[in-house]
Amino acid sequence: MKSIVIYYSMSGNTKNIAEAIQTGISQNGEQCDMARLKDVNERDLMGYDLIGLGSPVINQIEPPNVTNFIEQRLVSVDGKHGFAFCTHGAYPGRYLQRVVPAMIQRGLIVIGWNNWFCNAVYPVIPKPYLTDGHPDATDLKEAEDFGREMLARSRRISLGETQLIPTFPKGREYDEIYNPPETWPGVFEEVWEYGKVMRGSEFKVNTDKCKYPKCTYCIDNCIAGNIGPSAAGPVFYNSCAYCFLCEQTCPQGAIEIDWVPLEIAHYRLIKAWLQKSLDGFEARGRFRRLVPPEDIGWDTPFWKKKPPRFKIP
């Protein structure tokens, strides 16, 4: 059996999880390749029996490049086995709810899915953050076990044990698993307010710092294809995913945003929703808190660290 783990990673968390999954699949001598999302040739997928796909969660859903990959490059996979995974800083949101059915629609038989809490690099979060310290050795061992399980399940299904193909949870059942109900009351207003502030964010390029056209880092790495070239320098279109990857990783720190209104709105969101979400997961034994509540850096938001704050792996 030939397998591949396809991943997109912003800060390295998803890459680490993908590597652990690959290790689990490969432990019994099986071939398992690993590839970055942008390097995958759709024609090559014809040669694999088991296909894994994973990325971070961006604003509760999958990044645009993952959507585009599924719609445009996940072809010739009818009847092959697949699995999905994601990394996130508070909860998986609608990621699996969107990605798993989309993979099934493309013809894959999805035999499993999983998610991992990881340290977050979103600019308007406090640092240290609620989920910092993840993924740790325990998380990576779980990812390794997951890879081993996916291979074993795929083999057994191939031999006729079709009852092992799981049914994906829908509606309230999904929310009960991936969005603790105790977080629901009163959260809509905070989500709406933060979304409104976020969509009103204005990206500015400091021409004194920008090295365009010698440097096209922001254009090359935008997951939404929202940044393009112009005679005056990088230009922002209207398809932003609001991941803020461009500002966070610009080698010259040339992209500027007014973070204060976003920080205020997002802190309210964290306290109204994300903390409660993690409390709910912790109560269910699905989250291990590595940063004590008193150590959360409410006075040191991540955006105050000068970019580049991290490098894209």
PyMOL commands that set and color helices and strands:
alter all, ss='L'
color gray80, all
select helices_A, chain A and resi 13-26+37-39+42-47+64-73+95-105+137-158+162-164+171-178+181-183+187-199+217-221+245-249+259-283+293-295+302-304
alter helices_A, ss='H'
color red, helices_A
select strands_A, chain A and resi 2-7+31-36+50-56+81-88+109-117+204-205+227-228+235-236+255-256
alter strands_A, ss='S'
color yellow, strands_A
deselect
rebuild
show_as cartoon
